[in-house]
Amino acid sequence: MRVFRYLVLVLAMLLWGGGLSTTLSRWLYSVGVIVDDYRFGDLYRLSALPQFKVAQPVCPPSNRSSDTASTQLYLIGDSFSEPQRLSQSDFRVSHYQRVGWDNQQRIQLDPSKRNLLLIESVERHVREHFAKHISEFVVIQDTTKNPTPKPTTWQRISTELHRTDVEERLESALFSGNWAFWFKELKATLTLAWFDRANSSVSLSQNHQHIFLHSDTDSANVLNSSFSTLTDQEVSTLVDSINAVAKQYQQLGFAAVYLSLIPNKATILERERSDYNHLIERIQNHPKLAVPAINTYSRFKEAPQSPYLKSDTHWNCEGRAIWLDLVRSRLQI
């Protein structure tokens, strides 16, 4: 009995440590103690509705990168461009480097190459991203003479320990198994059937065939929603900000800067839900926009099938392929 208590204590300490420590969490994932609770999609994870439970697909690699290509591509982006969704293989370039929003990387441009910058943002974050100074890539003339400063001991500890979101990480560690999903699904199904109510973080389409982030559909959510009020003055301010960012990076050595605004899922699958604010169109068609745009909105709107995953906010392999075709054609890569 004592051995059993010790085993339970050790397991509890491991799971608690996994919720707190990045390194321990990765190790627990690698040995299978913790499983990925996003494996069926972020919207399923939030809603636990079994009709939206679909395993995440692995899209086929493009195998286009080339050491001899004359173009180098740099990308500032959000979750749509994370490494599990995009890589250098998807573009005919000799170098590809991505930095996530609100992070920073030091880079050195090769003047003998065609250096391009692609700025990508999903619709729900456009108003946040371009309302502040953008310096995710810091261009250095010689990174060997000006190497990236080593993190301090406190910075390493802050990176390692997740004190602010430990509760969410603990929940993920403890209740991400199939057994826990079964109970969550039962509760979510009964709540929807008896009270016509889903998790407050999501919204169902009017025909219950699609699921969205609630922040995308709630018109009271001014910054994120596709249906919140958007004035002409704010659109002009966003365009000025986009132009300023492009000018800044071109002065630092980029041959060209491109803009890619990816529609919210609700924008494409249920535009008639309420009064769509047309944020993407109003930016892309603004007479003062000086940055070439990747018009994903029009192509997604015309797609014969949904370009989005059923259980997730992100695109499916077909939507990804549409976006890649647009980018390759516009950037000639």
Residue pairs with C-beta under 8 A, 6 or more apart in sequence:
14 24
14 28
14 33
15 28
15 33
15 34
15 170
15 173
15 174
16 170
17 24
18 24
18 25
18 28
18 33
18 34
18 169
18 170
18 173
19 25
19 162
19 166
19 167
19 169
19 170
19 172
19 173
20 161
20 162
20 163
20 166
20 169
21 160
21 161
21 162
22 159
22 160
22 161
22 162
23 160
25 34
25 169
25 173
28 34
28 173
29 35
29 36
34 172
34 173
34 176
35 176
35 177
36 176
37 45
37 172
37 175
37 176
38 45
38 56
39 55
39 56
40 53
40 54
40 55
40 56
40 181
40 311
41 52
41 53
41 54
41 56
41 309
41 310
41 311
41 312
42 311
42 312
42 313
42 314
43 52
43 202
43 211
43 212
43 213
43 311
43 312
43 313
44 52
44 53
44 54
44 311
44 312
46 199
46 201
46 202
47 188
47 198
47 199
47 201
47 202
47 211
48 181
48 184
48 185
48 187
48 188
48 199
49 185
49 188
49 189
49 192
49 198
49 211
50 185
50 188
50 189
52 211
52 310
52 311
53 181
53 185
53 311
54 309
54 310
54 311
54 312
56 309
56 312
57 309
57 316
57 317
59 85
59 317
59 320
59 321
60 317
61 87
61 89
61 90
62 89
62 90
62 91
62 324
63 89
64 89
64 90
64 91
64 92
65 88
65 89
65 90
65 91
65 92
65 93
65 94
65 96
66 92
66 93
66 94
67 94
68 94
69 92
69 93
69 94
69 333
70 94
70 113
70 114
71 91
71 92
71 93
71 94
71 113
71 114
71 115
71 116
71 331
71 332
71 333
72 93
72 94
72 95
72 96
72 97
72 109
72 110
72 113
72 114
72 115
72 116
73 91
73 93
73 95
73 96
73 97
73 116
73 118
73 331
73 333
74 96
74 97
74 98
74 99
74 107
74 115
74 116
74 117
74 118
74 137
74 254
75 81
75 86
75 96
75 97
75 98
75 99
75 117
75 118
75 119
75 120
76 98
76 99
76 100
76 101
76 117
76 118
76 119
76 120
76 134
76 136
76 137
77 86
77 98
77 99
77 100
77 101
77 118
77 119
77 120
77 121
78 100
78 101
78 120
78 121
78 122
78 125
79 85
79 122
79 314
80 86
80 120
80 122
80 262
80 314
80 315
81 98
81 120
82 100
83 98
85 314
85 320
86 98
87 96
88 95
88 96
90 324
91 327
91 328
91 331
91 333
92 328
92 333
93 333
94 113
95 110
95 113
97 105
97 107
99 105
99 136
99 137
100 136
101 121
101 125
101 129
101 136
102 136
103 136
104 135
104 136
104 137
104 138
105 136
105 137
105 138
106 138
106 139
106 140
106 143
106 146
106 148
107 137
107 138
107 139
107 140
107 143
108 139
108 140
108 141
108 142
108 143
109 115
109 139
109 252
109 253
109 254
111 253
114 255
115 253
115 254
115 255
116 254
116 255
116 256
116 257
116 258
116 331
116 333
117 137
117 249
117 254
117 256
117 257
117 258
118 257
118 258
118 260
118 294
118 327
118 331
119 134
119 242
119 245
119 246
119 257
119 258
119 259
119 260
120 260
120 261
120 262
121 129
121 130
121 260
121 261
121 262
122 261
122 262
122 263
122 264
122 313
123 216
123 226
123 261
123 262
123 263
123 264
123 267
123 279
123 280
124 213
124 215
124 216
124 223
124 224
124 225
124 226
124 264
125 224
126 238
126 261
126 279
126 280
126 283
127 222
127 223
127 224
127 234
127 238
127 279
128 223
128 224
130 238
130 241
130 242
130 245
131 238
131 241
134 245
134 248
137 249
139 249
139 252
139 253
140 146
151 159
162 169
174 180
175 184
188 198
188 199
191 197
191 198
192 198
198 204
198 211
200 214
201 213
201 214
202 211
202 212
202 213
202 214
203 211
203 212
203 213
203 214
203 216
203 217
203 218
203 266
204 210
204 211
204 212
205 211
205 212
205 266
205 269
205 270
205 273
206 270
206 273
210 265
210 266
210 269
210 270
210 306
210 310
211 310
211 311
212 264
212 265
212 266
212 269
212 270
212 313
213 224
213 264
213 265
213 266
213 313
214 221
215 221
215 224
215 225
216 224
216 225
216 226
216 264
216 265
216 266
216 267
216 313
217 225
217 226
217 227
217 266
217 270
217 273
217 274
218 225
218 227
219 225
219 227
219 228
219 229
219 274
219 275
220 228
221 228
222 228
222 229
225 277
226 263
226 264
226 266
226 267
226 271
226 276
226 277
226 279
227 273
227 274
227 275
227 276
227 277
228 277
229 277
230 277
230 278
230 279
230 282
232 282
235 279
235 282
235 283
235 286
236 286
236 288
238 283
239 283
239 286
239 288
239 289
240 288
242 259
242 283
242 289
242 291
243 288
243 289
243 290
243 291
245 257
246 257
246 259
246 290
246 291
247 290
249 257
250 256
250 257
256 292
256 331
257 291
258 291
258 292
258 293
258 294
258 327
258 330
258 331
259 284
259 291
259 292
259 293
259 294
260 293
260 294
260 296
260 323
260 327
261 279
261 280
261 283
261 284
261 293
261 294
261 296
261 297
262 296
262 315
262 323
263 280
263 296
263 297
263 300
263 301
264 313
265 308
265 313
266 273
267 276
267 280
267 297
268 297
268 300
268 301
268 303
268 306
268 307
268 308
269 306
269 308
280 297
281 297
283 289
283 293
284 293
284 295
284 297
292 330
294 323
294 326
294 327
294 330
295 326
296 322
296 323
296 326
299 322
299 326
300 307
300 319
300 322
303 318
303 319
303 322
305 318
306 316
306 319
307 315
307 316
307 318
307 319
307 322
308 314
308 315
308 316
308 319
309 315
309 316
315 322
315 323
327 333
